[in-house]
Amino acid sequence: MFEYLWLIPLFPFVGFVVNGLFGNKFTEPQIGAVGVAAVGLSFAGTVWLFLQLVGLPESERFIAKQVYTWIRAGSFEANVSFLLDPLSMVMLLIVTGVGLLIHVYSIGYMHGDKGFARYFAFLNLFTFSMLLLVLADNFLLLFVGWEGVGLCSYLLIGFWFENKEYAYAGRKAFVVNRIGDFGFLLGMFLIFTHFNSLNFVTVFGNASHVLTAGVATSICLLLFVGAMGKSAQIPLFVWLPDAMAGPTPVSALIHAATMVTAGVYMVARCHVLFLHSEVAMTVVALVGVATAFLAATIALVSNDIKKVLAYSTISQLGYMFLACGVGAFSAGVFHVNTHAYFKALLFMSAGSVMHALQNETDMTRMGNLRSKLPVTFRVFFIGALALAGFPLLSGFFSKDEILWKVLNSPYGGFELWFIAAAVAGLTAFYTFRMIFLVFYGESRVPKEIETQIHESPSVMTIPLGILAFLAIAGGWLGVPHLFNQFEHFLGPVFNQYGTIGFFEQTHELVGPETTFMAISSLIAILGIGFAYLLYVAKPDLPAHVVARTQGFYNFFVHKWYVDELYQALLVHPLNRFSDRVLWRWCDVKFIDGFVNSVATATGKLGGRVRKMETGFVQNYALSIVVGVVVLAGYFLLKSME
């Protein structure tokens, strides 16, 4: 079965080609069937491969299959070849499984859209690109998938490009990611310079012999710049909230199963390199925890339901990088897994609310929807509990494991734990602020819309039900001390090159993990309770809180003025430079001036030569005679020499 590994990414690519070339000739059901079947076949194949992989001994769970030789130049060779191991298998299950549910949901959500075929073609291409990224066994092929998801994000964020704001959001995502990708490319060049190869096995296997601390730091920080762009970390996070311009299922796909998880996956895949640099590990942890805190504070005051979830994603990605930065790579990937379930559920539930309210996203124009959208309310509530880290749901187990390992890692400590724990409390608060604003209190829905509110069709609610089940049960694979099967499954990957995790080292543990699980539970419950107090029990209280904290409130509403800072330091200076130097001088004066000068000189020369054309035969005859005399004189003088 492993011989057919290449079929996993091929199926979505075929779906992209079929719908892209012939979709305008199909009906909506046919287009949806092609798109869903393409990902469904990949998911079925992935499940079968998973069953085959777990049947192998742990030491043999590394399957490399070469499709063909792509580039061969001297001693350099790059192949289109795939690596299947426990880490890539986890990502395959997320991309194809969650992606399949999003494809099914999209049939109902995008019904009637004139770009229906284009949408499913791009969605299949997005899935193909992410599968290529996670299956690649070398940096060059990974970079192809890396750029592929960047392209697809541009196409899908700006899907409704007739709206200038949506088109701008797509461009913003594309440009910001190019900044990160430039760093990633430089990191690849450094890797090739020192290893003369871009193959994972060669690079990781020789890392301890080739790398010095300085080189490892340079490589890892450059690779991390790419991860900061793709996974929206400080300072390259500004594109992700604007990405909400795309259709809501696209947001679910980007945030849960594809693009933003690529950076975390890459850092986990390159853990061998990062463990050679204490500086790089520290930077990853600090950037992660800072991003988690910043994004959580912005989510506190956002009134757009999709942007609350977008900032939540940025914050949760910060958790994942924090885990990687302290050496808890398995915990980081575990949170990628659980986050995929509850964040896809939350985005798609938000899409169900928008579907009922004619695409309204402002939570101040909602309220008291739980009786009118009972199915959406229940699944949304489950997703919110999982995100908040409520005890025994999926998010609780993965977030708690990160907090525990941050506290006990040589690269962690109490300070990082305290900030991360505070972020957990903020997460519980803003998540249930969203729940209470949307589903509780008095209805603030405009009268003309309120009479038309209806539950979403089953093609949308069935995927929501499946995701709700996963949001409840998905974390039980990582229950500490009982049977942490998830960490056990990933163990061979993170121990493959002798780079044992920090937590196998001998050091004093700061109290039992169960104690800190209780603390995490209390933090989540307090956050939910405080949200209930402000938005249900005493709904007039938030206005008084805002009045007393106006400075902080405005600071968070303006998103820490990061966009304004970009405008002042980068956008406006570049615009002025482009206007005054590149356009007015380089373009107008130099390029246009040179071209215009050539044209003017040619015109003047032509004007003078034109005077020879008089129209009189005798003048032409005289010119011929003069020419003959001149030529004869020239040859006569030449012969006399």
C-alpha positions in Angstrom: 0.0 0.0 0.0 2.9 2.4 0.7 3.8 2.2 -3.0 0.7 4.2 -3.7 1.5 7.0 -1.3 1.6 9.5 -4.2 -2.1 9.0 -4.7 -2.9 10.9 -1.5 -2.0 14.3 -2.9 -2.9 13.4 -6.5 -6.6 13.0 -5.8 -7.2 16.6 -4.8 -5.0 17.8 -7.7 -7.2 15.9 -10.1 -10.3 17.5 -8.5 -8.7 20.9 -9.0 -8.1 20.1 -12.7 -11.5 18.7 -13.4 -13.5 21.5 -11.7 -11.0 24.2 -12.9 -11.3 23.2 -16.5 -14.8 21.8 -16.8 -16.7 23.1 -13.8 -18.6 25.7 -15.8 -20.2 22.8 -17.6 -21.3 21.0 -14.5 -24.2 21.5 -12.1 -23.6 22.5 -8.5 -24.2 18.9 -7.2 -21.7 17.6 -9.8 -19.1 20.2 -8.9 -19.6 19.5 -5.2 -19.4 15.7 -5.8 -16.0 16.1 -7.6 -14.5 18.3 -4.9 -15.7 16.1 -2.0 -14.8 12.8 -3.7 -11.3 14.1 -4.4 -10.6 14.8 -0.7 -12.7 11.8 0.4 -10.5 9.4 -1.6 -7.4 11.0 0.0 -8.9 10.6 3.5 -9.8 7.0 2.8 -6.3 6.3 1.6 -4.8 8.1 4.6 -6.8 6.0 7.0 -5.7 2.8 5.3 -2.1 4.0 5.4 -2.5 4.8 9.1 -3.7 1.3 9.9 -0.7 -0.1 7.9 1.8 2.2 9.7 0.7 1.4 13.3 1.0 -2.3 12.4 4.8 -1.8 11.9 7.4 -1.9 14.7 8.2 1.7 15.9 11.6 1.6 14.4 10.2 0.9 10.9 7.6 3.6 10.8 9.6 5.7 8.4 8.5 5.1 4.8 10.3 7.1 2.0 9.0 6.7 -1.6 10.5 8.5 -4.6 8.2 9.3 -7.4 10.8 10.7 -9.8 14.0 12.7 -10.0 13.1 16.3 -10.3 16.5 18.2 -10.4 20.0 16.8 -11.0 22.8 19.2 -11.4 26.3 18.0 -10.6 26.3 16.5 -7.1 23.0 18.2 -6.3 19.8 16.2 -6.6 16.2 17.0 -5.6 13.5 14.4 -6.0 9.8 14.4 -5.9 9.7 12.0 -3.0 7.5 11.5 0.0 8.2 10.7 3.7 5.5 9.0 5.7 6.2 8.8 9.4 4.1 9.4 12.6 4.5 13.2 12.3 3.4 13.4 8.6 0.7 10.9 9.3 -0.9 13.1 12.0 -0.9 16.0 9.6 -2.3 13.9 6.8 -5.2 12.8 9.0 -5.9 16.5 10.0 -5.7 17.8 6.4 -7.8 15.2 4.8 -10.2 14.4 7.6 -11.0 18.0 8.7 -10.7 19.1 5.1 -13.3 16.6 4.0 -15.8 17.9 6.5 -15.1 21.5 5.3 -15.7 20.5 1.7 -19.0 18.9 2.6 -20.1 21.9 4.6 -19.1 24.2 1.7 -21.7 22.6 -0.6 -24.5 24.1 1.5 -22.6 27.3 2.5 -21.7 28.3 -1.1 -25.0 27.3 -2.7 -26.0 29.7 -5.4 -22.6 31.5 -5.6 -21.6 32.3 -9.2 -18.0 31.2 -8.5 -19.1 27.8 -7.1 -16.8 25.8 -9.5 -13.9 28.1 -9.0 -14.3 27.9 -5.3 -14.1 24.1 -5.2 -11.2 24.0 -7.7 -9.2 26.4 -5.4 -10.2 24.4 -2.3 -8.9 21.2 -3.8 -5.7 22.9 -4.9 -5.3 24.2 -1.3 -5.6 20.7 0.0 -3.1 19.3 -2.6 -0.6 22.0 -1.7 -0.8 21.2 2.1 -0.5 17.5 1.5 2.6 18.1 -0.7 4.1 20.2 2.1 3.6 17.6 4.9 4.6 14.6 2.8 7.8 16.2 1.3 11.1 14.5 2.3 13.2 17.5 1.4 13.2 21.3 1.9 12.8 22.1 -1.8 9.6 20.1 -2.3 8.3 21.3 1.1 8.9 24.9 -0.2 6.8 24.1 -3.3 3.9 23.1 -1.1 4.7 26.1 1.2 4.3 28.5 -1.7 1.3 26.6 -3.0 -0.7 27.2 0.2 0.4 30.8 0.0 -1.0 31.1 -3.5 -4.3 29.4 -2.6 -4.7 31.7 0.4 -4.4 34.7 -1.9 -7.0 33.2 -4.3 -9.5 32.2 -1.6 -9.1 35.2 0.7 -9.8 37.5 -2.3 -12.3 35.1 -3.7 -15.0 37.8 -4.0 -12.5 40.1 -5.6 -15.2 42.5 -7.0 -15.1 43.9 -3.4 -12.0 46.1 -3.2 -11.5 45.5 0.5 -11.6 41.7 0.0 -9.1 42.0 -2.9 -6.9 44.1 -0.7 -7.0 41.5 2.1 -5.8 38.9 -0.4 -2.9 41.0 -1.5 -2.0 41.8 2.1 -1.8 38.1 3.0 0.3 37.5 -0.1 2.8 40.3 0.5 3.2 39.6 4.3 3.8 35.9 3.5 6.4 36.8 0.9 8.4 38.5 3.7 8.4 35.4 5.7 9.2 33.2 2.7 12.3 35.3 1.9 13.7 34.3 5.3 12.8 30.7 4.7 14.6 30.8 1.4 17.7 32.2 3.0 17.6 29.4 5.6 17.4 26.8 2.8 20.4 28.4 1.1 22.4 28.2 4.4 21.4 24.6 4.8 22.5 23.7 1.3 25.8 25.6 1.8 26.7 23.6 4.9 25.2 20.2 4.0 25.3 20.2 0.2 21.9 18.7 0.4 18.3 19.6 1.1 17.1 16.1 2.0 15.8 15.7 5.5 17.6 12.5 6.3 20.9 13.9 5.1 20.5 17.2 6.9 19.2 15.9 10.2 21.4 12.9 10.3 24.6 15.0 9.9 23.4 18.0 12.0 25.5 17.2 15.1 28.7 16.8 12.9 28.2 19.9 10.7 26.5 22.6 12.8 28.1 25.0 15.1 25.9 27.0 17.5 26.2 30.1 15.4 25.3 28.4 12.1 22.4 26.5 13.8 21.1 29.8 15.2 21.3 31.5 11.8 19.5 28.7 10.0 16.8 28.2 12.6 16.0 31.9 13.0 15.7 32.3 9.2 13.4 29.2 9.0 11.4 30.7 11.9 10.9 33.9 10.0 9.1 31.8 7.4 7.0 30.2 10.2 6.2 33.6 11.6 4.7 34.6 8.3 2.8 31.4 7.5 1.6 30.9 11.1 0.9 34.6 11.8 3.3 35.4 14.7 4.6 38.7 15.8 5.3 40.8 13.8 3.9 39.1 10.7 0.5 38.3 12.1 -1.4 41.3 10.6 -2.6 39.4 7.5 -4.6 36.7 9.3 -7.5 38.9 10.7 -8.0 40.4 7.3 -8.2 36.9 5.8 -11.7 36.8 7.2 -12.7 38.5 3.9 -12.9 35.0 2.3 -15.8 32.6 2.6 -16.1 31.2 6.1 -15.3 27.6 5.1 -12.0 29.0 3.7 -11.3 30.5 7.1 -12.0 27.1 8.7 -9.6 25.4 6.3 -6.8 28.0 6.7 -7.1 28.1 10.5 -7.7 24.5 11.3 -6.2 22.2 8.6 -3.8 23.9 6.3 -1.9 27.1 6.0 -1.4 28.4 9.5 -0.4 25.0 10.9 2.4 24.8 8.3 4.8 26.9 10.4 4.4 24.7 13.5 4.8 21.6 11.4 8.0 22.9 9.9 9.5 23.8 13.3 8.5 20.4 14.6 10.0 18.6 11.6 13.2 20.6 12.0 13.5 20.0 15.7 16.9 18.5 15.3 18.2 21.8 14.0 16.5 23.9 16.6 17.8 21.8 19.5 21.3 22.8 18.4 20.6 26.4 19.2 19.6 27.6 22.6 19.1 31.1 21.2 16.7 29.9 18.5 14.7 27.9 21.0 14.4 30.9 23.3 13.3 33.1 20.5 10.6 30.7 19.4 9.3 30.4 22.9 9.3 34.2 23.5 7.7 35.0 20.2 5.0 32.4 20.8 4.0 33.5 24.3 4.1 37.2 23.3 1.9 36.5 20.3 -0.5 34.4 22.4 -0.9 37.3 24.9 -1.2 40.1 22.3 -3.8 38.3 20.2 -5.9 37.3 23.2 -6.1 41.0 24.4 -7.4 42.1 21.0 -10.0 39.3 20.9 -11.3 40.6 24.2 -12.7 43.7 22.5 -13.5 42.6 19.0 -17.2 42.6 18.0 -16.7 40.7 14.7 -17.5 37.1 15.3 -15.0 35.9 12.7 -12.2 38.2 13.9 -12.6 37.0 17.4 -11.9 33.5 16.1 -9.1 34.8 13.9 -7.3 36.4 16.9 -8.0 33.3 18.9 -6.2 31.2 16.2 -3.2 33.6 16.4 -3.1 33.2 20.1 -3.4 29.4 20.0 -0.6 29.2 17.4 1.5 31.2 19.9 0.8 28.3 22.4 2.0 25.8 19.8 5.3 27.7 19.2 5.7 28.2 23.0 5.6 24.4 23.3 8.1 23.9 20.5 10.4 26.6 22.0 10.6 24.8 25.3 11.3 21.5 23.6 7.8 20.0 24.0 7.3 19.3 20.3 4.9 16.5 20.9 2.7 18.8 23.0 2.8 21.4 20.3 1.7 19.0 17.6 -1.0 17.6 20.0 -2.4 21.1 20.3 -2.3 21.4 16.5 -4.5 18.3 16.4 -7.1 19.3 19.0 -7.2 22.8 17.7 -8.0 21.6 14.2 -11.2 20.0 15.6 -12.6 22.8 17.8 -11.4 25.7 15.6 -12.9 24.2 12.4 -16.1 23.6 14.5 -16.1 27.2 15.7 -15.6 28.8 12.3 -18.2 26.6 10.6 -20.6 27.3 13.5 -20.0 31.0 13.0 -20.7 30.4 9.3 -24.0 28.8 10.3 -24.9 31.9 12.3 -23.9 34.1 9.4 -25.9 31.9 7.0 -29.0 32.5 9.2 -28.4 36.3 9.5 -27.7 37.1 5.8 -23.9 37.2 6.4 -24.0 39.5 9.5 -20.8 39.3 11.5 -21.3 42.0 14.1 -22.1 40.4 17.4 -23.7 43.6 18.7 -26.5 42.9 16.1 -27.1 39.4 17.3 -28.4 38.0 20.6 -30.9 35.4 21.9 -30.3 33.0 19.0 -30.1 29.8 20.9 -33.8 28.9 20.5 -33.8 29.8 16.8 -30.6 28.0 15.9 -30.6 25.1 18.4 -28.2 22.8 16.5 -25.8 25.6 15.8 -26.0 26.7 19.4 -25.2 23.3 20.8 -22.2 22.6 18.6 -20.9 26.2 19.0 -21.1 25.8 22.8 -19.1 22.6 22.6 -16.4 24.2 20.5 -16.3 27.2 22.9 -15.8 24.9 25.9 -13.0 23.1 24.1 -11.2 26.3 23.1 -11.7 27.7 26.7 -9.9 24.6 28.1 -12.9 23.3 30.0 -12.0 20.1 31.9 -12.1 16.8 30.0 -12.6 18.4 26.5 -9.9 18.2 23.8 -8.5 21.7 24.3 -8.1 21.1 28.0 -5.7 18.2 27.6 -3.5 19.7 24.9 -3.3 23.2 26.5 -2.7 21.7 30.0 0.2 19.6 28.6 1.8 22.7 27.2 1.5 24.6 30.4 2.9 21.7 32.4 5.9 21.3 30.2 6.6 25.0 30.0 6.8 25.0 33.7 9.2 22.1 33.8 11.4 22.7 30.8 15.0 24.0 31.1 13.9 26.6 28.5 10.7 27.4 30.3 10.0 28.5 33.8 7.4 30.2 36.0 7.4 33.5 34.1 6.4 31.9 30.8 3.9 29.6 32.6 2.3 32.6 34.3 1.8 34.5 31.0 0.5 31.4 29.3 -1.9 30.7 32.2 -3.1 34.3 32.1 -3.8 33.9 28.3 -5.8 30.7 29.1 -8.0 32.8 31.4 -8.4 35.5 28.7 -9.3 32.8 26.2 -12.1 31.4 28.3 -13.4 35.0 28.9 -13.5 36.2 25.3 -14.8 32.8 24.0 -17.8 33.0 26.2 -18.2 36.7 25.7 -18.8 35.7 22.1 -21.2 32.9 23.1 -23.3 35.2 25.4 -23.4 38.0 22.9 -24.6 35.8 20.1 -26.9 33.4 21.8 -28.0 35.0 25.1 -29.6 38.3 26.2 -32.1 40.3 24.2 -32.2 40.0 20.5 -30.5 42.8 18.7 -31.1 41.3 15.2 -32.8 43.8 12.8 -36.5 43.1 12.4 -36.4 42.5 8.7 -33.8 39.7 9.2 -35.2 38.2 12.4 -38.3 36.9 10.7 -36.2 34.9 8.2 -33.8 33.2 10.7 -33.6 29.5 10.1 -31.3 26.6 11.0 -28.7 25.5 8.4 -29.4 22.5 6.2 -28.1 19.1 7.1 -25.2 19.2 4.6 -23.8 21.9 7.0 -25.0 20.6 10.4 -23.8 17.0 10.0 -20.1 18.0 9.6 -20.6 20.3 12.6 -21.9 17.3 14.6 -18.9 15.2 13.7 -16.5 18.0 14.6 -18.3 18.5 17.9 -17.7 14.8 18.8 -14.0 15.2 18.0 -13.8 18.4 20.0 -15.1 16.4 23.0 -13.2 13.2 22.5 -10.1 14.2 20.5 -8.1 15.0 23.6 -8.4 11.7 25.3 -5.5 10.3 23.2 -3.2 12.5 25.3 -4.4 12.0 28.8 -1.3 12.3 31.0 -0.3 9.3 33.2 -3.2 7.2 31.9 -2.3 6.5 28.3 -0.7 9.3 26.4 -0.9 7.5 23.1 -0.4 10.6 21.0 3.0 11.4 22.5 3.9 7.7 22.4 3.0 7.6 18.7 5.2 10.6 17.9 8.0 9.4 20.0 10.1 7.7 17.2 10.1 11.0 15.2 11.5 13.1 18.0 14.0 10.5 19.2 15.1 9.4 15.7 18.4 11.2 15.7 19.2 10.8 19.3 17.7 14.2 20.2 15.7 13.0 23.1 13.2 15.5 24.5 14.1 17.8 27.4 11.7 15.9 29.6 13.7 12.7 29.6 16.5 14.7 31.3 16.9 14.6 35.0 15.6 17.7 36.7 13.3 18.6 39.5 9.6 18.7 38.7 7.6 21.6 40.0 4.8 19.7 41.7 2.6 16.9 40.3 0.9 17.5 37.0 -2.5 16.7 38.4 -2.2 19.8 40.7 -1.6 22.0 37.7 -4.4 20.4 35.8 -6.7 21.5 38.7 -5.2 25.1 38.4 -5.9 25.1 34.7 -9.5 24.0 35.2 -10.0 26.7 37.8 -8.6 29.4 35.4 -11.0 28.3 32.6 -14.0 28.2 34.9 -13.2 31.7 36.3 -12.8 33.1 32.8 -16.2 31.7 31.8 -17.8 32.8 35.1 -16.5 36.4 34.7 -17.9 36.5 31.1 -21.3 35.3 32.4 -21.3 38.0 35.1 -20.6 40.8 32.6 -22.8 39.7 29.7 -25.6 37.7 31.2 -26.1 38.4 34.9 -25.2 42.2 34.7 -25.3 43.2 31.1 -25.0 46.9 32.0 -21.6 46.3 33.7 -19.4 46.1 30.6 -20.1 49.7 29.7 -18.9 50.8 33.2 -15.8 48.6 32.9 -15.0 50.1 29.5 -15.4 53.6 30.9 -13.0 52.9 33.7 -10.4 51.3 31.4 -10.8 53.5 28.4 -7.1 53.8 27.7 -6.5 50.0 27.6 -9.8 49.5 25.7 -8.8 51.9 23.0 -5.3 50.4 22.8 -6.8 46.9 22.3 -9.5 48.1 19.9 -6.8 49.6 17.7 -4.9 46.2 17.9 -2.0 47.6 19.7 -1.6 50.1 16.8 0.5 47.5 14.9 -1.2 48.3 11.6 -0.7 52.0 12.2 3.0 51.3 13.0 3.4 49.4 9.7 1.7 52.2 7.9 4.0 54.8 9.4 7.3 52.9 9.2 6.9 50.9 6.0 3.8 51.5 3.9 3.9 55.4 3.7 7.7 55.7 3.3 7.6 53.0 0.6 4.7 54.8 -1.1 6.6 58.1 -1.0 9.8 56.5 -2.2 7.9 54.8 -5.1 6.2 58.1 -6.0 9.1 60.5 -5.8 12.0 58.3 -6.8 10.8 55.2 -8.7 8.0 57.0 -10.6 8.9 60.7 -10.9 12.6 60.2 -11.4 13.4 56.6 -12.5 10.3 56.1 -14.6 9.4 59.5 -15.9 12.8 61.2 -16.1 15.1 58.4 -16.8 13.2 55.6 -18.6 10.6 57.7 -20.2 13.1 60.5 -20.8 15.5 58.2 -22.6 12.8 56.7 -24.8 11.4 60.1 -25.5 14.8 61.5 -26.4 15.4 58.7 -28.9 12.1 59.4 -30.5 12.7 63.2 -30.6 16.2 62.7 -32.1 14.8 60.3 -34.7 12.1 62.8 -35.6 14.6 65.7 -36.0 16.9 63.6 -38.2 13.9 62.5 -40.3 12.8 66.1 -40.6 16.2 67.1 -42.0 16.6 64.1 -44.3 13.0 64.8 -45.6 14.2 68.1 -47.2 16.1 66.1 -49.7 12.8 64.8 -51.1 11.9 67.8 -53.4 9.9 66.1 -56.1 12.0 67.6 -59.0 13.6 65.1 -61.3 16.5 67.3 -62.2 17.5 67.6 -58.5 17.6 63.8 -58.2 19.7 63.6 -61.5 22.1 66.1 -60.1 22.4 64.1 -56.9 23.2 61.0 -58.9 25.9 62.8 -60.9 27.5 64.2 -57.8 27.5 60.7 -56.3 29.1 59.2 -59.3 31.8 61.9 -59.4 32.5 61.4 -55.7 32.8 57.6 -56.1 35.0 57.9 -59.2 37.3 60.3 -57.4 37.6 58.0 -54.4 38.5 55.0 -56.5 40.9 57.1 -58.7 42.8 58.3 -55.6 42.8 54.8 -54.2 44.5 53.4 -57.4 47.2 56.1 -57.4 48.3 55.0 -54.0 
